[in-house]
Amino acid sequence: MLVTNVEISQYTYCERTERHTANVCMTLGDMFVTLFCALNMPENECPKTRANAFVRDAMRQLRRMPEYRSGRSSLELSKHVTAPMPLLA
């Protein structure tokens, strides 16, 4: 399955736990999958680096789903997809 679009929303940072959280919505063919992602990284990390890390975590979660873990379907990120950053600045 090819991921053709990615949107990151509801981004937050918790100073106490030093954790970034967001929902990552991915478009796969005719369906949408929304995943909750959490990252442990410095608060002042570059927004592009954070966005790419959220996408990597969402892809990791998707690959653990039975339909992809079993090998029946493959999962790829389209070369045209870039990690969105507006909410992460």
N, C-alpha and C positions, 0 to 999 in steps of 0.2 A: 504494500500500500504506500502511496506517495503522499507525504505531507505537503500541501500546496499553500498553506497560509498559517501564520502564527500571530496570535494577539495576546499581550500580557496586560492583565488588569488587576485591580485591587492590591497594588503594591504597597507594602508596609515594611518598616524597619523597626526592630525592637532594640533599644540601646542596652537594656538589661541582659538580654541573651545574645546580643550581637548577631541577630538572625534576620535575614531578608526573606519575606514571604510574598507570594503572588499567585494568582490563578493564571494558568497558561492554557489558552484555547487553541486547538490545532484542527485544521480542516483536512480531512482524509477522504478524498473522493466525494461521496454524497453524505458524509456524516461529520459531526463536530464532536471533539472530545475535549473536556475541560478537566485539567489536573491541578491539584494544589501542590505547589512547590516551595521548598524552604532551603535557603542557602546559608552557610556559615562562612562569612567573609567580612573583611573590614568595612566599616560604614562608608568610607570615602572611596571605595572601589569605583573604577570607571564605569559609567552607565552602560556602555557597550559590552564590557566584560560581564557585568551582572546579567544583562539581557541574554547573552550567549550562554551563560551558566544556567539560567532558567530554562532555556530551550533544551540544553543537554540533559537536565534533570527530568524534564517532561518526556523526552525521548527514552530515557532510561526506564521511566515508569511504564511507558507504552510497551516497550520490549518485554516487560515482565508479564503482560497480559497473556492469557492462555492462547489466543489465536496467533500471536506472534512468537511466543516462547516455544510453542510446539513445532514451529518451522513451516506450518501450513501456508502462512503469508509472510512476506518480507516487509520491512518497514524502512523507508528512506525519506530523507529530507530533501525536497526539491532544491536544485541549485539556485532557483530564483527567489527562494525564501531568505529574507534577512531578519535578524532579530529586531523587533520593534523596541524603540527606546523612549517614546514621549513621556510615559508615566514613570520612568526610572530616573529621571534627571533630578 
